[in-house]
């Protein structure tokens, strides 16, 4: 009986610990193939105020901490326009996939941003991030259209888009949840 109680307490402690380190973010991700493009939509909620949420999505260089992003650096910033060079590296079913892009972001203070590839390996990459206040949380809403330009077979690219993109958003939601406990100095 003593061993059973210790076992149950251990399972409860593990469950509580896992829940503490994996905050519920109500993540929803959808990827739909539309012709040669992919329509990607995602959303997640984090207990973070709108100012900290905006600081999070506009911390372009922090993107290097997301699996698959090898490099992300700001090239220029003028008013609400930011140019960012980004390199993504993935292996998709044994095929190496490297994507280099230069993206122009247009920031909409405390509401979100619009983005579009102005140079790079994709045929098309553009979309939006929107921030929706929800009480003491913020809902992050992402939408993009991506048309990859790769020698990797289209079926492999479709597999990647439908299976790996969700992991990226899971990582972003987890990173936002971690940042929620360390408010940004810009929002003090």
C-alpha positions as CSV (number, residue, x, y, z in Angstrom):
1,X,0.0,0.0,0.0
2,X,2.8,2.4,0.9
3,X,4.4,1.8,-2.5
4,X,1.1,2.4,-4.3
5,X,0.7,5.8,-2.5
6,X,4.3,6.8,-3.4
7,X,3.6,5.7,-7.0
8,X,0.4,7.8,-7.2
9,X,2.1,10.8,-5.7
10,X,4.9,10.5,-8.2
11,X,2.5,10.3,-11.1
12,X,0.6,13.4,-9.8
13,X,3.9,15.3,-9.3
14,X,5.0,14.4,-12.8
15,X,1.6,15.4,-14.2
16,X,1.7,18.7,-12.4
17,X,5.2,19.4,-13.5
18,X,4.4,18.5,-17.1
19,X,1.4,20.8,-17.0
20,X,3.5,23.6,-15.5
21,X,6.1,23.4,-18.2
22,X,3.7,22.8,-21.1
23,X,1.1,25.6,-20.7
24,X,-2.2,25.2,-22.5
25,X,-2.1,27.6,-25.4
26,X,-5.3,26.5,-27.3
27,X,-3.2,26.0,-30.4
28,X,-5.1,25.6,-33.7
29,X,-3.1,25.1,-36.9
30,X,-4.5,24.4,-40.4
31,X,-2.6,24.0,-43.7
32,X,-4.5,23.8,-47.0
33,X,-3.0,23.3,-50.4
34,X,-4.4,25.8,-52.9
35,X,-3.0,25.2,-56.3
36,X,0.8,25.4,-55.9
37,X,0.5,27.4,-52.7
38,X,-0.3,26.6,-49.1
39,X,-2.7,28.6,-47.0
40,X,-1.4,28.4,-43.4
41,X,-3.6,29.6,-40.4
42,X,-2.7,29.3,-36.8
43,X,-3.7,30.7,-33.5
44,X,-2.8,30.3,-29.8
45,X,-3.6,32.2,-26.6
46,X,-1.0,33.1,-23.9
47,X,-1.5,34.8,-20.6
48,X,0.3,38.0,-21.7
49,X,-0.8,41.6,-22.1
50,X,-1.1,43.1,-25.5
51,X,2.1,45.2,-25.2
52,X,4.2,42.2,-24.2
53,X,2.6,40.1,-27.0
54,X,3.5,42.8,-29.6
55,X,7.1,43.0,-28.2
56,X,7.2,39.2,-28.6
57,X,6.1,39.0,-32.2
58,X,8.4,42.0,-33.2
59,X,11.5,40.5,-31.6
60,X,12.7,39.2,-35.0
61,X,16.1,38.1,-33.9
62,X,14.6,35.9,-31.1
63,X,13.2,33.7,-33.9
64,X,16.6,31.9,-33.9
65,X,15.4,30.1,-30.8
66,X,12.7,28.3,-32.8
67,X,13.7,25.0,-34.2
68,X,14.3,25.2,-37.9
69,X,15.3,28.9,-37.9
70,X,19.1,29.0,-38.3
71,X,19.5,32.7,-38.6
72,X,17.3,35.8,-38.2
73,X,18.7,39.4,-38.3
74,X,17.4,42.8,-38.8
75,X,18.9,44.6,-41.8
76,X,17.0,47.9,-41.5
77,X,14.3,49.7,-39.5
78,X,12.5,52.8,-40.7
79,X,9.4,54.0,-38.8
80,X,7.1,50.9,-38.7
81,X,8.9,49.0,-41.5
82,X,11.5,46.4,-40.6
83,X,13.6,44.4,-43.1
84,X,14.7,41.0,-41.8
85,X,17.0,38.4,-43.4
86,X,16.1,34.8,-42.3
87,X,17.5,31.4,-43.0
88,X,15.5,28.3,-42.3
89,X,17.0,24.8,-42.4
90,X,15.0,21.6,-42.2
91,X,15.4,18.0,-43.2
92,X,12.2,16.6,-44.7
93,X,12.1,12.9,-45.1
94,X,15.9,12.8,-45.6
95,X,15.7,15.8,-48.1
96,X,17.6,18.9,-46.8
97,X,15.6,22.0,-47.2
98,X,17.2,25.4,-46.8
99,X,15.2,28.6,-47.4
100,X,16.8,32.1,-47.4
101,X,14.4,35.0,-47.4
102,X,14.4,38.8,-46.9
103,X,11.1,39.8,-45.4
104,X,9.6,43.3,-45.0
105,X,7.4,43.6,-41.9
106,X,5.0,46.5,-41.4
107,X,4.3,46.9,-37.7
108,X,0.8,48.0,-36.5
109,X,1.5,49.0,-32.9
110,X,0.0,46.7,-30.4
111,X,-2.3,45.1,-33.0
112,X,0.0,43.0,-35.2
113,X,2.0,43.1,-38.3
114,X,1.9,42.4,-42.0
115,X,4.8,40.7,-43.8
116,X,5.9,39.9,-47.3
117,X,9.0,38.3,-48.8
118,X,10.8,40.9,-50.9
119,X,13.6,38.6,-51.9
120,X,14.4,35.0,-51.4
121,X,13.9,31.3,-52.2
122,X,10.1,31.1,-52.0
123,X,8.0,32.1,-55.0
124,X,5.5,33.7,-52.5
125,X,5.5,34.3,-48.8
126,X,3.2,36.9,-47.3
127,X,0.8,37.2,-44.5
128,X,-0.3,38.7,-41.2
129,X,0.0,38.4,-37.4
130,X,-2.9,39.8,-35.4
131,X,-3.2,40.2,-31.7
132,X,-6.6,40.0,-30.0
133,X,-6.8,40.9,-26.3
134,X,-8.8,38.3,-24.3
135,X,-9.0,39.4,-20.7
136,X,-5.6,38.8,-19.1
137,X,-4.5,36.8,-22.2
138,X,-3.7,37.6,-25.8
139,X,-4.7,35.5,-28.8
140,X,-2.0,35.4,-31.5
141,X,-3.6,34.9,-35.0
142,X,-1.4,34.0,-38.0
143,X,-2.3,33.7,-41.6
144,X,0.0,33.3,-44.6
145,X,0.3,32.2,-48.2
146,X,3.4,30.3,-49.0
147,X,4.5,29.0,-52.4
148,X,7.8,27.2,-52.1
149,X,10.4,27.1,-54.9
150,X,12.3,23.9,-54.3
151,X,13.8,20.9,-56.0
152,X,12.3,18.8,-53.3
153,X,9.4,16.7,-54.7
154,X,6.0,18.4,-54.2
155,X,4.7,15.5,-52.2
156,X,7.6,15.8,-49.7
157,X,6.9,19.6,-49.4
158,X,3.2,18.9,-48.8
159,X,4.2,16.4,-46.1
160,X,6.5,19.0,-44.5
161,X,3.9,21.7,-44.6
162,X,1.1,19.6,-43.1
163,X,3.2,17.9,-40.4
164,X,6.1,20.1,-39.4
165,X,4.5,23.5,-39.4
166,X,2.4,22.6,-36.3
167,X,5.6,21.9,-34.4
168,X,6.9,25.4,-35.2
169,X,3.7,27.0,-33.9
170,X,3.9,24.7,-30.8
171,X,7.4,26.0,-30.2
172,X,6.3,29.6,-30.7
173,X,3.4,29.2,-28.3
174,X,5.7,27.6,-25.7
175,X,8.3,30.4,-26.2
176,X,5.6,33.1,-25.8
177,X,4.4,31.3,-22.6
178,X,7.9,31.5,-21.2
179,X,8.2,35.1,-22.1
180,X,4.9,35.9,-20.5
181,X,6.6,35.4,-17.1
182,X,9.4,37.9,-18.0
183,X,7.7,41.1,-19.1
184,X,9.4,43.2,-21.7
185,X,11.1,46.4,-20.5
186,X,9.4,48.3,-23.4
187,X,6.0,47.7,-21.6
188,X,7.0,48.8,-18.1
